[in-house]
Amino acid sequence: MASAQTYTPIATQTIGSAVATVTFNSIPQTYTDLVLICNPEGSASGNGIILNVNGDFGSNYSDTMLRANGSAASSVRQTNNSCANISNLSGLPTASFGTYETHFMNYSNSSIYKTILSRGSNADSGGGVDVIVNFWRNTNAITTILVSTTGGNFMTGSMFTLYGIAAA
């Protein structure tokens, strides 16, 4: 019988003043998967949350997004992006803190491209929910994650926690 999954906190960052990016460096390669929990509030509406791994800003990311806002649902497929999407329709909330969970499967396996699954919701009025499957076309182990907004800043009190998962 396989052992149970274990979430081990690697690092937590709580924003003390408005910033546009949050970085996790020197990620240990001792887990099977990673989970990033983001609880951000943004300074400007209409912006999303994105990420880049290992400083890769090339056209090496693709995604499929499923989106809903309570009255409509849609999907979209994008290729050759310069980043992975954490949120899209739900956007970055500006009147409250949102919740976004991102899984990095087999992040340390150096023989496969990486799958990054994100889901999140915006608690602001008229917000929505997203489920996004990202694909990073690179076989390098993930050692750095840069989380950014597509505009504006993450506000004071926004929190970001990276977990390692053993025995996934």
N, C-alpha and C positions, 0 to 999 in steps of 0.2 A: 504494500500500500504506500502511495506517495505521501510525503510529508505535507502538512498544511502550508498554505501560502503565508509568508511572513512579511509584513510591511515594516521596513526599517527606515526611520527618518535619516536622510543624508544631510539635508540643509534646509533651513527656513529663513526667509527674508521678509521682514515686515518693513514697509516703506515709511521712513521718518520724514521725508519731504518729497514733493512731486518729482518723478523721474519718468523718462520715456522707455527705459529698458531695465531688465533685471537679468543677471547672468549667473549661471551655475557652472563653475569651473572644476577641473580635476575630479570628474565624476569617477568613483571607483568602479572597477570592472568585475566586481565580486558577486553580482546579482544576475538573475536571468532577465528581468524586465525592470523598467522604471515607471513610476507614476508621478505626474506633476499635478498638484492641486493649486489652482489659482483662485483667489477671492479678491478681485480687483474692483476699484471704482475709478472711473475715468474723468478727465477734466473737460472733455468735449464729446458731444453726442455724435453718432454716426460713424464711429471708428470701431475697428475690430482689434483682435488680438492675434498676433502671429508669432512664429518662432523660427529660429535658424539653428542648425546644429553644426558644431565644429567650425564655425566661421564660414560656412558655405552659403554664399549669396548668389550662386549661379542658378541656372534654369534646371535644377535637378529635383524639383518637387512636383508632385501631381496630387490631385485630391478629387474626391466625390463627396458632395455635401447634401444632406437631407435637412430641410428647414421647415419650421412651422411657427405660426404666430397666433394660433387660436381660431383664425378664420380661413387660413389658406396654408397649403403645403406645397413644397416644390423641391426640386433637386437640380444640381448643376455639376458638371464635370469640368475640371481644369487641368491643363498639362503645362509643363515647362515653366512653372512658377519659380520665383526667387526665394520663397519661404513656404513654411507649412502654416495652415490656418488652424487656430484654436477656436475662433468664433467668426461668424459671418452675420447672419440675420439677427441673431440675438445681440450682437454688438457688445460694446463696452459700456456697462451701466454708468450713469452719471448722478443718479439720485440715491443709490444704494450700492451694496457690494454684490457682485455676481458670483456664480460658482461655475468653474470649468475644471474638468478632469481630463487629463491627457495621459495615455498609456504608450510607452515605447517598448514594443515587443522585440525580444532578442537583441537588445541594444549593443551588446558586446560581441556578438557573433560577426566575425570578419569575413564570412564567406557569403553573406546574403545582403540584399537591399533591406532597408528598414521600413516597417509599417508603424504608423503613428495614428492612434485612434483618439479623437477628442469628442467630448460632449459637454454642453453647457447651456446655461439659461441666464437671461437678463431679467432681473426682478422689476426693472423700471416699467412704467405704464406703457403698454403697446409693445413690450419686448417679445422675444420669441425664444425658441430652443433650436439647437443645432446638434447634429451628429455628423462628424467629418472623418473620413478615412483618408489619411495622408500617406504618401509613399515617397520616401527619400531614396533616390537612385544612387546609392553609394554603399560600398561594403565596409567602410571604416567603422570601427567601434565608436560609439557616441561618448565623447569626453567633455563636451561643453554644450550648454543649451542657453541661447539668448532669447528671452521673451520680450516682445515689443508691442507698442500700440501702432496702429496705422495713422495716428494723428493724436496730438495732445499728450497727456501724461497719465501715469498711474498716480492716484492721489494718496496722501498720507493715510496710513492704516491698511492699505492694500497688502495682502499676505500671499506668499508663494512658498510652497513646501514641496521638496523633491524627496520621494521615497524610493528605496530599492526593494525589489520583491525577490525573495529567495524561493526556489522550488516552484516556479510558476508552471 
